[in-house]
Amino acid sequence: MFIMLKNIPSIISPELMYALMNMGHGDEICFGDANFPADSMGQRVIRADGHKITELLEAVLELMPLDIFVDQPAVLMDAPAGDEPGVWKKYDEIIRNKDFSGGYKNGFEKMERFAFYDRARECYAVVATGESEGYANIILKKGVIL
Ligand SMILES: C[C@@H]1O[C@@H](O)[C@@H](O)[C@H](O)[C@@H]1O
């Protein structure tokens, strides 16, 4: 299927757009890497096979504000000590660059793997991506549209 709309990045599928628009203030969306057990989270799963999380973040953050009501509206799954995934730095650069609400002011919250799973279960949706790097999972908390 080939989806085209003006002003909407083509990586945003109709299902992802539906989720982003339906989410309210404080709702969260999880972007899972290729090994993330997305389907087991018991949540809405949005397939984004073949896409990297960096590309999805670039597009989503054009549309969705991050929450300014919390200290850290972007959450990573923590990796074993000394094993910092390269994507984290890229995420930080993208979010700094795209965050138009000013919600991303204190860097990332990092959560231990199983605590992160619990949080993902509470997310509005889980996006199953093709990101191949380990510990690349990230949760974003939606802010208010002003
Ligand atoms: C041990 C972890 O397991 C899953 O949560 C993957 O999504 C992570 O990348 C990591 O491999």
The ligand as an SDF file (V2000), in Angstrom:
LIG
                    3D

 11 11  0  0  0  0  0  0  0  0999 V2000
   17.3580   -7.9120   26.3250 C   0  0  0  0  0  0  0  0  0  0  0  0
   16.4650   -6.9430   25.5940 C   0  0  0  0  0  0  0  0  0  0  0  0
   15.3450   -7.6760   25.1320 O   0  0  0  0  0  0  0  0  0  0  0  0
   14.3600   -6.9430   24.4130 C   0  0  0  0  0  0  0  0  0  0  0  0
   13.6440   -6.1090   25.2910 O   0  0  0  0  0  0  0  0  0  0  0  0
   14.9580   -6.1320   23.2760 C   0  0  0  0  0  0  0  0  0  0  0  0
   13.9800   -5.2420   22.7860 O   0  0  0  0  0  0  0  0  0  0  0  0
   16.1570   -5.3460   23.7240 C   0  0  0  0  0  0  0  0  0  0  0  0
   16.7910   -4.7620   22.6130 O   0  0  0  0  0  0  0  0  0  0  0  0
   17.1520   -6.2670   24.4440 C   0  0  0  0  0  0  0  0  0  0  0  0
   17.6230   -7.2290   23.5360 O   0  0  0  0  0  0  0  0  0  0  0  0
  1  2  1  0
  2  3  1  0
  2 10  1  0
  3  4  1  0
  4  5  1  0
  4  6  1  0
  6  7  1  0
  6  8  1  0
  8  9  1  0
  8 10  1  0
 10 11  1  0
M  END
$$$$
